[in-house]
Amino acid sequence: MIDLYSWTTPNGRKISIMLEETGLAYQVHTVDISAGEQFAPEFLAISPNNKIPAIVDTDNGRHLMESGAILFYLAKKTGKLLPVDEDGYWQVMEWVMWQMGGFGPMLGQAHHFLKFNVGKAPYAEERYGAEARRLYGVLDKRLESRAFVAGDYSIADIAIWPWAARFEWQGIDLGDFPNVKRWYLEIAARPAVQRGYHVPKYTTDIPMPS
């Protein structure tokens, strides 16, 4: 059993999607970050950086924070969604790190300035809007000759997709990135993704590009 501590964010959805894809039994503990629940001492004991998601594996008592680390842990635990060959493994590693170091943080800044603080910082809006478009261009180029980011469907796709699911917040038209759009729709159609997207609760339907 995996205890999942999560909220309705891209990083949280990565792990609930992964759990649904692997079929691991899990129990959800809602951490409402809008109410400051991430600062509760009992949560900080699991996630010292006060960020969701976090997990506790009741099989061995191990607890983990950081969504990228959790994805690798669950892939190793189940033997799923992570290649065993060296080349495939490192391709997945590099694209998960790409998401963790760029696609996630930069799009998070785009959300802050382009959705929640429109008109307050034109320079920041231009900076992060341009970076969002650049990163989508990188992803579109990567998907030009392959169905998924790193060979077969893997934790690299699971890491990236929930951030792409907020394309509207980022001012992105997926029609401008046809390879990303095709990839996005294919993943959105997966039953496990549809279930995992609505953990720990339903907020909206999965956004669909026009």
Residue pairs with C-beta under 8 A, 6 or more apart in sequence:
1 25
1 26
1 27
1 58
1 59
2 19
2 24
2 25
2 26
2 27
2 55
2 56
2 57
2 58
2 74
3 26
3 27
3 29
3 55
3 56
3 57
3 58
4 15
4 16
4 19
4 26
4 27
4 28
4 29
4 53
4 54
4 55
4 199
5 29
5 31
5 43
5 46
5 47
5 52
5 53
5 54
5 55
5 56
6 12
6 13
6 15
6 16
6 28
6 29
6 30
6 31
6 52
6 53
6 199
6 200
7 30
7 31
7 32
7 33
7 52
7 53
7 200
8 200
8 201
8 203
9 33
9 52
10 104
10 162
10 163
10 165
10 166
11 51
11 52
11 53
11 67
11 104
11 162
12 52
12 53
12 67
12 199
12 200
13 162
13 165
13 196
13 197
13 199
14 53
14 67
14 70
14 71
14 158
14 159
14 162
15 53
15 55
15 67
15 70
15 71
15 74
16 26
16 28
16 195
16 196
16 197
16 199
16 200
17 158
17 161
17 162
17 192
17 193
17 196
17 197
18 70
18 71
18 74
18 75
18 81
18 155
18 158
18 196
19 26
19 74
19 196
20 192
20 193
20 195
20 196
20 199
21 80
21 81
21 158
21 190
21 192
21 193
21 196
22 74
22 75
22 78
22 80
22 81
23 78
24 74
24 77
24 78
28 199
28 200
29 200
30 37
30 200
30 201
31 37
31 38
31 43
31 52
33 52
37 43
38 47
38 50
38 51
38 52
39 50
43 50
43 54
44 50
46 54
46 56
46 63
46 65
47 54
47 63
47 65
48 65
49 65
49 66
51 65
51 66
53 65
53 67
53 70
54 63
54 64
54 65
54 70
55 63
55 64
55 70
55 73
55 74
56 62
56 63
57 63
57 64
57 73
57 77
62 73
64 70
64 73
67 100
67 159
68 96
68 97
68 99
68 100
68 159
71 96
71 155
71 158
71 159
72 82
72 96
72 155
74 155
75 81
75 82
75 154
75 155
76 82
81 153
81 154
81 155
81 158
82 89
82 92
82 154
82 155
83 89
83 91
83 92
83 150
83 151
83 152
83 154
88 150
88 151
91 150
91 151
91 156
92 150
92 151
92 154
92 155
92 156
94 150
95 142
95 149
95 150
95 156
95 159
95 160
96 155
96 156
96 159
98 138
98 160
99 156
99 159
99 160
99 163
100 159
102 135
103 135
103 139
103 160
103 163
104 163
106 128
106 131
106 132
106 135
107 132
107 135
107 163
107 166
107 170
109 124
109 128
109 131
110 128
110 129
110 131
110 132
110 169
110 170
110 171
111 166
111 169
111 170
112 128
113 120
113 121
113 124
113 125
113 128
114 125
114 128
114 129
114 169
114 170
114 171
115 169
118 125
129 170
129 171
132 170
132 171
132 172
133 172
133 176
136 164
136 172
136 176
136 177
136 180
137 177
139 149
139 160
139 164
139 177
139 179
139 180
140 177
140 178
140 179
140 180
141 179
142 149
142 179
143 149
143 179
143 180
143 182
143 183
144 179
147 153
147 183
147 186
148 154
148 156
148 157
148 183
149 156
149 157
149 160
149 183
150 156
150 157
153 187
157 183
157 187
161 184
161 187
161 188
161 193
162 197
164 174
164 180
164 184
165 184
165 188
165 197
165 206
165 207
166 207
167 173
167 174
167 184
167 207
167 209
168 207
173 209
173 210
174 180
174 181
174 184
174 209
175 181
175 209
175 210
181 209
184 209
185 208
185 209
187 193
188 194
188 206
188 208
193 206
194 206
197 206
